[in-house]
C-alpha cells in the first residue's frame, strides 16, 4: 500500500510535499518541481515560506493549530512564487499527517496549478460583462427565461419600446404588449417551445409605447448549461421588411470549456502515433488553420516547425523526460509567416492512452517589445546627454543607472557612481538654492528643472541643465527618478556675453538721455558766453571769469558729445573711405602725441576694403585707442596699428553675440603695456569706468570708441594678457562704393550777415532767445514761435515772404517735420534748417544725417549758427537746401 501511495505521489499532476510542524519541507514530488521550479534536493530542508510572497505570509498562521485541533484539511486558493520570481495561481490543500497514535506529526501540502483556470475565469467574467453589455446595447428587444418559464431578464430596449415596467415583466405579462389577434398564437408557440426544447420563432405585432403596433420577429432558443436550461430570445423590428426571412447568429455560450476559452494555444498529441488529437480555437487561429485541417494529422505533416529534424530529437527527449520547455521557439503559420512562441510540453496518461499536451504562447509581440527596449537602450547609450536613474526606495536615493553620455560629460566611470547619491557632483560654488529645489522635488515626487554648477571628476566645473522626472508604475507608485543632464556651459557663456551687451545698451540709453538734457542748457551757456567775450574789451576784469565760463561750457559740450558717441546718438556724416587713409593722415599727429618712449609701427594692407563711416569719428576712435595704449605703457613700449580684410563667419558670431557675419575691414591697435585683468575687461566700455586715479581720466575714452563703432555698424573686440599687452580690434562693414573726396570745409570764424526774414520755431525759451539775439545782431528779421501750431498760424497769416524756417524737431504738438511741410505749402520759396539734440528724429535715420536735409546739432555756437544759416540761404537751385526740398526728401526717405 505504501509503495502504491508513493507511486501516486510520484506520478501525480499536483504538486505534493510534506513538512514538519515548524514548516520545514521533508518531501517533494516531481510535479512540485515542475510547478515551483525547484528540485527536491533544493527544496527539502527549507522552510516553506520561500514559496510564499510576503503579502501572503499570514496564510500560514494558525494552520498547524487548526489541524492539531482536529480539522481534517484546509483548502484555499492563493499565490505562490516560482523559482524565477513569477507569481503563479495555485489551489492548496493542507492535510494532517498523523502517527499511529493519531498525533499530528506533520502536514501534507498539495498544490494545483490554477493559472489557466484563473485566466479562464477572468476571461469568462469579461465575457459575461461583454455579454450583458451587448444585451443592453442591442437595439432589438432581448429577453431570457429559466426552464420553468420564469423571466430572468428583459433588456432596456424592451421597456423603452413597450412602455412596460419590470413589475409587468415579473408578472409574466409580456403578452399584454402584443396585438390582441396575435396573443394566443404567441403564447401557444412559447408553451410548445418550453415543453419540446425546440427553438422558438414567431412573428407578431408589438405595441409601441405610443400605441402604434409594428411587426416583430421573435426568436428564442434553449441554452443548456451546468445550471440547467435557459431560454434566450430576441425580438427584431421587421415591420419595414416583413416577409423576408432573416437568420440570427446565435450567441456564444455563456460558459465555455476551459480548453476552448484559453488564451494560449493548446495542442494535444498522441504520444505514440504523433497525431494531433485536439487543438483549441486560439491555436488554430494563431496558426491560420481550420480545426479540421489539424485533427488526425501527424505532427510533422502540418509544417509548424522550421527545423523538423531538431524538433524530432526534442520530441524524443520529451518522451523520455516527460517535460520540455522552449522560451523562444520559432513556428510557422499556414501561410509561412514566422511567429515566436513560448513552448511547454508535458507527457501524461489518459486512461490507457499516453498523450502530450503542448501549451503554446505567442510571444511575437513580447519579442517585438524586447527589441524596442533593446533599441531604446542603444539609443540612450548613444545620446550625448547624461542620463541617471536613481532608486528612491533605497536609502539615500542611490544611482542605479548611468548612461555613456554621463560618463563622457563628467569623466566618472559607471562603477564609480552606482550606489552613490548624486551630490558628489556638487562643489564649492554649487548654488545651494538650486540643490534645495531638486531635493524638495524629489521629496514631493514631482518633476524639476534647474541649472546648477557641477564638477567633473578632474575638478573642472560645468553648468548642468538638470531635468529630474519621477517614474511611476501602472498603479501610480513612485519607483525611480530619471535625471537628464545637458552641459550648457557654452550657452551660459554666451548668455553672459549677451547680458553684457544689454547692459551696455541700457547704460548707453541712460548716458544719451543725460547728454540730450544738457544740450539746450549748453547752447545757452556757451552762446551767451561767446557773445559776452566778443563784446568785452580785452582789459575788462570780467573777461577772465566769462572766459572760464565759456571754457567750462566747451568742456561740458565735449563730454556731452562723448556721451552721445557712446550711446550712438551723435549725428554722423558718413562717407565711403579707406581706413588706410585715416591712419596715414593721423600718423604724424599720433607720433607727436605718443612721444619718443613709444615706438609706433603701422602695417597697412594694400587693396583694403572701403567702409562707410564718419572720417572725423574714425580719427577719434584711433586717437582714443592710442591714448589708452600710451597710458598702459608708462615706461614706453611699442604700439602697432594694422589694417586688413577679414570675413567673420557664424562661429565667430556665436562666440560674440554683438557681432554679425560678413566681410569687414579690420583696424587693430596693439600695445605692449601692462595688460587688462579679466574682471576689468568686462567693464572697459562702460562710461565713467576708469582704473586711473581721480582727476586723471573721465572714463569716456573707450566708451566713445564703443559707441562710434557700434553706430557705424561695426564691432569692437579686445584681447589682453596681463604683463604682455592688449589688442583692440575694430571691425567696420565693407562698403561697395569707392571712397569719395573729403566733405570737410573750414571757413573764417567771422559771423556772416544778412537781411532776410527768418521764422524761428523753438519750444525752449532760453535757446529761442539766444538764437533770436544772434540772428538779429547779424541783420536778419526774426519771427518767433514757441510751438508748431503758432508757427503755422504766423506763416499762414503773413503775405510777405519768409526766406528761412529754423525749427526744432521735437516739440509739443506738431513736430518740426510737420511744421516745415505746412509752412512750405503757404510759402513754397522758404528754405528749412532743422535743429535738434536728438538723433531719433524723422530727419535722421539711426544717427546718420539724411541726404537732402539741412541740420544743426545742439549745442551750437553763435558763429556756427550764423554760418549754417548763411549756407542754407546761399545754396544754389540744384542744392538740397532749396525751399521745401529738405522735408520732401525726408518724407521720401521715411517711406
ZAVOLO-807605 format. One record per residue (C-alpha): residue in one letter; x, y, z. Coordinates in steps of 0.05 Angstrom, whole numbers, plus 32768, in hexadecimal, padded with zeros to 4 digits. Example, Ala and Ser with C-alpha at 12.3 -4.5 7.8 and 13.67 -1.06 7.14 Angstrom:
// ZAVOLO-807605
a80F67FA6809C/s81117FEB808F/
***
This chain:
// ZAVOLO-807605
x800080008000/x8039802F8013/x805B80237FD0/x801A80317FAB/x801180717FD0/x805880857FC1/x804B80777F77/x800C80A17F79/x803280DA7F98/x806C80D27F68/x804180D27F29/x800C81027F41/x7FFF81407F17/x7FF781697F56/x803181837F7E/x8036815B7FBF/x806781667FF7/x8068815B8041/x808481868079/x8091818380C3/x806581A880F4/x809981E080F0/x808F81E680A5/x80D081C4808F/x80C7819C804E/x80D281518054/x80BC81378010/x80B281547FCA/x809381317F8E/x80A5813E7F44/x806581647F38/x807A81947F6F/x80BB819E7F4A/x809681AE7F0A/x806681DC7F2C/x809782037F57/x80D881FA7F30/x810081DC7F6A/x811D81967F6B/x811181697FA6/x815981707FBE/x815381BC7FBB/x811081BF7FDF/x811481898015/x812E81A68056/x811881ED8048/x80DF8211806A/x80A28214803E/x80A082608044/x80CF82668008/x809482547FDC/x806682877FFC/x806482D17FE7/x806B83028021/x8023831A801E/x800A82D18025/x803682BE8060/x7FFC82C38091/x7FD9828A806C/x800882598090/x7FF5827380D5/x7FC9824480FC/x7FC7820B80CA/x7FEE81DD80F9/x7FC281F18134/x7F8281E3810E/x7F9A81A080F4/x7FB1818D813A/x7F6B819E8152/x7F4F81698125/x7F40818D80E5/x7F47815C80AC/x7F61818B8077/x7F6681D48062/x7F5A81E68019/x7F61822A7FF9/x7F7A824C7FBB/x7FB682797FBF/x7FF682917F9D/x803B82727FA1/x808082867F87/x80A1825E7F4F/x80ED82567F51/x80F4828A7F1A/x80CC82BC7F43/x808B82B57F1C/x804B82B57F44/x801F82787F38/x7FD7826B7F4C/x7FCF822A7F73/x7F9982057F99/x7FB981E97FD9/x7FA081B58009/x7FC081AC804D/x7FB38167806C/x7FCB814A80AE/x7FFF811280B1/x7FF080E780EF/x801A80B28110/x7FFE806E8125/x7FE6808E8165/x7FBF80C3813F/x7FED80FB8152/x7FFD81328120/x80458129810A/x8045814F80C8/x801D81718093/x8011815E804A/x800C81968018/x7FEC818A7FD4/x7FF281C17FA1/x7FCD81C47F5F/x7FDE81F37F27/x7F9F821D7F1A/x7FC082537EF0/x7F9A823E7EB2/x7F5A82377ED9/x7F63827C7EF7/x7F7082997EB3/x7F3382747E9A/x7F09828E7ED3/x7F1F82D47EC5/x7F1082C87E7C/x7ECC82AD7E8D/x7EBF82E87EBA/x7ED283177E83/x7EA682F07E53/x7E6D82F47E84/x7E7683407E89/x7E7C83457E3D/x7E3F83197E37/x7E1683457E65/x7E3083847E45/x7E1F83667E01/x7DD983557E18/x7DCD839D7E30/x7DEC83BC7DF2/x7DC583927DC0/x7D9083BD7D9F/x7D6283807D9C/x7D3683677DD6/x7D5983307DFD/x7D3D83027E32/x7D5382C67E5B/x7D2A82917E80/x7D3D82567EAD/x7D26820E7EA1/x7CE5821B7EC6/x7CD282557E9B/x7CE282897ED0/x7CFE82C97EB1/x7D4782D67EC2/x7D5883137E98/x7D3983457E69/x7D6783787E4C/x7D5E83C37E52/x7D4683C87E0A/x7D09839D7E1B/x7CF383CE7E50/x7D01840B7E26/x7CDB83F07DEA/x7C9E83D07E0C/x7C9884007E47/x7C9283C37E76/x7CB283C37EBA/x7CDD838E7EDC/x7CA0837D7F06/x7C79836D7EC7/x7CB0833F7EAF/x7CB8831D7EF3/x7C6E830D7EF1/x7C7982EB7EAD/x7C4B831E7E8B/x7C7783277E4F/x7C3E83137E20/x7C1583507E36/x7C4083787E06/x7C2C834B7DCB/x7BF483597D9B/x7BB583357DB5/x7BB1830B7D75/x7BF982F17D7F/x7BF882E17DCA/x7BDD829A7DC6/x7C0D82847D90/x7C4982A17DB3/x7C3782817DF6/x7C2C823D7DD5/x7C6E82407DB0/x7C9182527DF1/x7C7182187E17/x7C8481E77DE0/x7CCB81FF7DE2/x7CD081F77E2D/x7CB781AF7E2B/x7CDD81987DED/x7D1C81C17DF6/x7D1581D27DAC/x7D2A82177D94/x7CF5824D7D99/x7CE482797D5E/x7CA682A17D51/x7C9182E27D31/x7C61830F7D55/x7C4C83577D5B/x7C69837B7D98/x7C4B83BB7DB4/x7C7A83F67DBA/x7C7584237DF8/x7C4E84567DCF/x7C1B84217DBB/x7C3484127D75/x7C3C83C87D62/x7C7783B07D3A/x7C89836A7D21/x7CC083467D46/x7CE383047D3B/x7CEB82E47D7F/x7D1C82AA7D83/x7D3482827DBF/x7D5E82467DCD/x7D6F82197E08/x7DB5821C7E24/x7DCE81E17E4C/x7DFF81F17E83/x7E1681D47EC5/x7DDF81FD7EE5/x7DA981DE7EB9/x7D8381F77E7E/x7D7D82407E6F/x7D5582627E38/x7D70829C7E12/x7D4482C37DE3/x7D4983007DB7/x7D1383287D95/x7D27834E7D57/x7CFF83847D35/x7CEE83687CF0/x7CB583977CE2/x7CDC83B77CA8/x7CF383757C8B/x7CBD83437CA0/x7CBB83057C76/x7D0883007C71/x7D2682C77C98/x7D6182DC7CC0/x7D8C82AD7CE6/x7DAA82C47D27/x7DEF82AF7D3B/x7DEB828A7D7C/x7E1182A87DB5/x7E4D82867DD1/x7E3F825A7E0D/x7E48827F7E4E/x7E7382487E68/x7EAA82297E40/x7ED681F07E51/x7F1982057E6D/x7F3B81E57E31/x7F1382107E00/x7F1882507E27/x7F63824E7E34/x7F88828A7E17/x7FC6825F7E0C/x7FCB822B7DD6/x7FC081E37DED/x7FD381A87DC2/x7FC481607DD6/x7FEE812B7DB2/x7FED80DF7DB8/x803280CD7DD3/x8036808D7DAA/x801980A07D66/x802E80E97D6C/x7FEA80FB7D4E/x7FC581397D64/x7F8D81247D92/x7F6F81697DA1/x7F7F81B37D98/x7F5D81EF7DB7/x7F4182287D8D/x7F7682597DA5/x7FAF822F7D89/x7F8A82207D48/x7F7F826A7D3D/x7FC7827A7D50/x7FE282497D1D/x7FAE82597CE7/x7F9082147CE2/x7F4981FB7CE7/x7F3B81CB7D1F/x7F2F81907CF0/x7F71819E7CCB/x7F98818D7D0A/x7F7281527D28/x7F8F810E7D18/x7FCD812A7CF7/x801281127D0C/x803881497D2F/x806D814F7CFA/x803A81517CC0/x801E81947CD5/x805C81BB7CC8/x805D81E17D09/x80A681D77D19/x80DC81F77CEF/x811281C57D03/x80EE81827D02/x812B81577D12/x813F817D7D50/x80F7817E7D68/x80F281337D5D/x812E812C7D8B/x810C81597DBE/x80CE812F7DB8/x80F580F17DCB/x811281177E07/x80CC812B7E1A/x80B580E27E19/x80F080CE7E44/x80ED81057E77/x80A281157E75/x80AE81607E73/x80CF81927E45/x80CE81DD7E3F/x80E4820F7E0A/x80E382597E1C/x80ED826D7DD4/x80D6823B7DA0/x80CB82527D58/x808B82367D38/x806D82437CF4/x802482517CE4/x7FFF82317CAB/x8013826A7C7D/x805C82647C92/x805D82A17CBF/x808E82977CF9/x807782A07D40/x809D829B7D82/x807D82707DB8/x808B82597DFE/x8083820E7DFB/x807681E07E37/x806681967E2F/x805381607E61/x804881167E58/x801180F47E80/x7FE280B97E7D/x7F9880BD7E6F/x7F7C80797E7E/x7FA480497E52/x7FBA80807E23/x7FFA80A87E2B/x7FF280EF7E13/x801C812E7E0D/x7FFF81717E1F/x802281AB7DFE/x801481F07E1B/x802782247DE7/x8029826F7DF7/x803382A27DC0/x806C82CE7DD6/x807582F27D93/x805D83337DB0/x808683297DEE/x80C4831D7DC3/x80B3835B7D9C/x80AE83827DDD/x80F083657DF4/x8110837A7DB2/x80F483C07DBC/x811083C17E03/x815383A97DE8/x815283E07DB4/x813D84137DE9/x817883FF7E14/x81A684077DD9/x8189844C7DCB/x819184607E13/x81D984497E10/x81E484717DD1/x81C984B57DE7/x81FA84E97DFF/x81CF84FF7E39/x81DE84E07E7C/x81A784B37E97/x81A3849B7EDF/x816F846F7EFE/x8168846D7F4A/x814184407F79/x811A84677FAE/x810584267FCF/x814C841C7FE7/x816E8446801C/x818C84878002/x816C847F7FBD/x81AA845F7F9D/x81BB845E7F53/x81A8841C7F32/x81B8842E7EEA/x81E8845E7EC8/x81E984687E7C/x8228846D7E51/x821684B67E46/x821D84C27E91/x8261849F7E91/x827884CB7E57/x825C850A7E78/x827A85017EBD/x82B584D37EB5/x829B84A27EE9/x829784587ED9/x825584347EE2/x827184097F1B/x828784487F3F/x824184657F44/x8212842A7F4C/x81F684277F93/x820984707FA2/x81DD84AC7FAA/x81E484E27F74/x820085157FA6/x824785007F95/x8241852C7F57/x8239856A7F82/x827285997F96/x828485D97FB9/x826086077F89/x822285DC7F7F/x81E386047F8C/x81C485E77FCB/x818086057FBA/x817F85DD7F79/x8193859E7F9E/x815B85AB7FD1/x812985B07F98/x813E856D7F7D/x813B854C7FC2/x80F685697FCF/x80DD854F7F8B/x80F9850A7F9B/x80D7850B7FDF/x8095851F7FBF/x809D84EE7F84/x809685277F52/x80BD853B7F13/x80F085727F18/x812085967EE9/x815A85C07F02/x819D85DA7EE9/x81D385C97F1C/x821E85CD7F1D/x823B85877F22/x8282856C7F20/x82A385387EF4/x82CE85027F12/x830D852B7F04/x82EF85677F29/x82DB858F7EEB/x829985B47EF8/x826285B17EC4/x821C85CC7EC1/x81E985947EC3/x81A2859C7EAB/x818285657ED5/x813B854C7EC9/x8122851B7EFD/x80E284F47EF1/x80BF84C07F1C/x80B1847B7F00/x807384577F17/x805784127F0C/x801384037EF0/x7FF4840D7F35/x801284517F3D/x8046843C7F70/x808984617F6B/x80C084307F57/x80FA845A7F3D/x8113849E7F29/x813384AC7EE6/x816184E77EDF/x817585027E9A/x81B3852E7E9C/x81CA855E7E66/x820C85837E68/x81F785CB7E5B/x823A85EB7E6D/x8243860A7E28/x81FC86237E28/x820686437E6C/x824486677E52/x821D86817E16/x81E486977E44/x821686BD7E70/x823286E07E32/x81EB86F17E1B/x81DA870D7E60/x821987387E5C/x820287527E18/x81BD87627E35/x81DD87867E6F/x820787B07E40/x81C887C17E19/x81A487D67E58/x81DE88007E70/x81E3881F7E2C/x819988337E2C/x81A188517E71/x81E088767E5D/x81C188907E1D/x818488A87E42/x81AE88CF7E73/x81D688EE7E3A/x819789037E15/x817D89267E53/x81BD89507E56/x81BC89647E0D/x818B899E7E15/x81AD89B67E54/x81F289B47E34/x81D889D87DF6/x81C28A137E23/x82008A127E4F/x82338A0D7E17/x820D8A3C7DE9/x82078A767E1A/x824E8A6B7E33/x82688A717DEC/x823E8AB07DE0/x82588ACF7E21/x82A08ABF7E0F/x82978AE07DCB/x82798B1F7DEB/x82A98B277E27/x82EA8B507E20/x83298B287E28/x83398B4C7E69/x82F58B447E88/x82FC8B227ECD/x82BE8AF77EC0/x82DC8AD97E81/x83048AA47EA7/x82C68A8B7ECB/x829D8A887E8B/x82D78A647E69/x82D68A2F7EA0/x828B8A287E97/x82948A207E4C/x82CC89ED7E55/x82A389C57E87/x826989C57E57/x829589AD7E1E/x82B089757E4A/x826989637E5D/x825689627E14/x829189347E07/x827A89047E3E/x823489077E21/x824E88F57DDC/x827488BA7DFA/x823588A37E1E/x820F88A87DDD/x824688827DB9/x8243884A7DEC/x81F888477DEA/x81FA88487D9E/x81CF88877D9D/x81FF88B87D7E/x81F288CE7D37/x822288B17D05/x823288C97CBF/x824D88897CA1/x826F88807C5F/x829288477C3C/x82DB88467C51/x831788177C5A/x8333880F7CA0/x837A88127C85/x836E885C7C73/x8358886C7CBA/x839588487CD8/x83C4886C7CA8/x83A488B17CB4/x83A988AA7D00/x83EC88867D05/x841788C47D0F/x83E688E07D43/x83E7889D7D67/x8433889D7D69/x843488E27D8A/x83FD88CC7DBA/x8420888B7DCF/x846688A97DD8/x84AA88897DCF/x849F88527E03/x846B882F7DD8/x848088137D95/x844788167D63/x844387E27D2B/x840E87DE7CF4/x83FF87A17CCA/x83CC87B47C95/x83AE87817C65/x83AE87977C1C/x836A87937BFA/x8347879A7C3D/x82FB87987C37/x82D787DA7C3B/x82A887E97C75/x8271881D7C7F/x827F88477CBD/x8288888E7CD6/x82D2889D7CCB/x82D688CB7D07/x82B888967D34/x82E888617D1A/x832188907D2B/x830388977D70/x8302884B7D78/x834A88467D63/x8360887F7D91/x833A88627DCD/x8358881D7DC4/x839E883B7DBC/x839788657DFC/x837C88287E21/x83B988007E0A/x83E988387E1E/x83CB88377E65/x83D787EC7E68/x842187F67E57/x843A88297E8B/x848388157E7F/x847C88117E34/x847187D87E04/x845887C77DBE/x841587DA7D9E/x840287B67D5E/x83C987CC7D31/x83B387997CFE/x837D87957CC8/x836587587CA1/x832887387C81/x830387037CAA/x82C586D77CA2/x829F86CB7CE2/x827B86887CE0/x8241866C7D09/x826F864A7D3B/x828D868E7D4C/x824786AC7D53/x823286747D81/x826C86857DAF/x826086D07DA8/x821486DD7DA9/x821D87277D9D/x823F871B7D59/x822387067D17/x824186DC7CDF/x825B86F67C9C/x8297871C7C7E/x82B887507CAB/x82F4877F7CA8/x831C87757CE8/x834187AC7D0D/x836A878F7D47/x839287B57D7B/x83C4878C7DA3/x83EE87A37DDE/x842487827E09/x840987A07E49/x83F287847E8B/x83B7875E7E70/x8370875E7E8B/x8357872D7EC1/x831A87027EAD/x82ED87237EE0/x82FD87687EC4/x82F387537E7B/x82AA87467E89/x82A187907E9B/x82D287B77E70/x829D87D17E40/x826F87EB7E77/x826C88377E7B/x829088577EB6/x82B288167EC7/x82FD88217ED0/x833788017EF5/x835E88437EF5/x836688707F31/x833188A47F40/x833988DF7F10/x836488B77EDF/x832C889F7EB2/x82E188A67EA4/x82D4885D7E94/x82B688707E51/x82EF88617E21/x82E088187E13/x829588247E1C/x829A88567DE3/x82BF88237DB8/x828987F07DC7/x8250881F7DB5/x826F88397D74/x827F87F47D5A/x823B87D77D6C/x821788137D4D/x824088087D0E/x822787C07D0A/x826787A17D24/x828187797D5E/x82BA87827D91/x82E187477DAB/x831787477DE0/x834C87137DF3/x837D871F7E2C/x83B086FA7E56/x83C887187E97/x8412872B7E91/x8412871F7E45/x83E587537E26/x83A187617E06/x838387607DC1/x834487867DAE/x8324876F7D6D/x82F2879D7D4A/x82C8877B7D14/x82A387A87CE3/x8276878A7CAD/x828F878B7C66/x827187C17C38/x826987B37BEE/x827287FB7BD5/x82B6881B7BCA/x82CC88517BFB/x82B688977BEA/x82DA88D87BF7/x82DC88FB7C39/x829E891F7C50/x82C289487C85/x82BF89927C78/x82DE89C67CA5/x82CF8A107CA0/x82DC8A507CC5/x82C18A587D0B/x82A18A9E7CFD/x82558A9A7CFF/x82368AA97CBB/x81FC8AD97CB7/x81BA8ADD7C91/x81788B027C8A/x81478AC97C7D/x810A8AB67CA6/x81108A797CD2/x80D88A537CF5/x80F58A367D36/x80CF89FC7D58/x80EC89E57D9B/x80C789CD7DD9/x810189DB7E09/x80FD8A257E1E/x81488A2C7E2C/x815F8A0E7DEA/x812A8A367DC3/x81428A767DE4/x818B8A697DD5/x817C8A567D8C/x81518A947D82/x81878AC17DA0/x81BF8AA47D74/x81978AA87D34/x817C8AEE7D42/x81C38B067D4F/x81D68AEC7D0B/x81A08B167CE9/x81698AE27CE0/x811F8AED7CED/x810A8AB77D1E/x80C38A9F7D27/x80BB8A747D67/x808D8A3A7D78/x80908A107DB8/x806D89D37D99/x805A89B67D56/x801189CD7D53/x80268A157D61/x80598A127D28/x802589F87CF6/x7FF38A2E7D09/x80298A647D04/x80408A4B7CBF/x7FF88A447CA6/x7FE68A8B7CB9/x80258AAB7C9B/x80238AC27C53/x806B8ADA7C51/x80A08AA57C41/x80C28A7A7C74/x81078A677C5D/x811C8A347C91/x80F88A087CC4/x812389F37D00/x80FD89BF7D27/x810C89907D61/x80F989497D4E/x80DB892F7D8F/x80A8895E7DAD/x8064895B7DCF/x802D89557D9B/x804289507D52/x808C893E7D49/x80BD89637D1E/x80B389387CE1/x806889437CE1/x8071898D7CED/x80A089927CB1/x806E896F7C84/x8036899E7C98/x805F89DE7C93/x807A89CC7C4E/x803389C27C36/x80268A0D7C43/x806D8A247C33/x808B89F57BFE/x80CA8A1F7BF9/x80DD8A157C42/x811C89EE7C53/x811F89C27C91/x815489B67CC7/x814689817CFB/x816489877D41/x816489507D75/x818B892D7DAC/x816B88EA7D9C/x817E88B77D67/x813E888F7D67/x811A88C57D3F/x80F788BF7CFD/x812F88E57CDA/x816588B67CF4/x8168886B7CE9/x819088427D1C/x81BC887F7D2D/x81CF888C7CE5/x81BA88CD7CC4/x818B88C27C8A/x81A088DA7C47/x817C89197C34/x816E89317C7B/x818C89707C9A/x819C89627CE3/x81BE89847D1D/x81D0895A7D5A/x81C789777DA0/x81ED89937DC4/x820489C57D8E/x822C8A057D93/x82138A487D79/x82488A487D43/x82348A027D2C/x81EC8A177D2A/x81FA8A547CFF/x82258A2C7CCF/x81F189F57CC8/x81B98A287CBC/x81E28A4A7C86/x81F38A077C67/x81AA89F37C61/x81948A377C46/x81CC8A3A7C13/x81C289F37BF8/x81B989EE7BAC/x817989D77B8B/x819889917B81/x81AC898C7BCA/x818689667BFE/x817689A57C25/x814289C27BF5/x810289D57C16/x80D889987C27/x810A89667C0C/x8123894E7C4F/x80E189377C6C/x80CB89177C2B/x810B88EE7C27/x810488DC7C70/x80BD88C47C64/x80D288997C29/x810A887B7C52/x80D9886D7C8B/x80AB88477C5D/
***
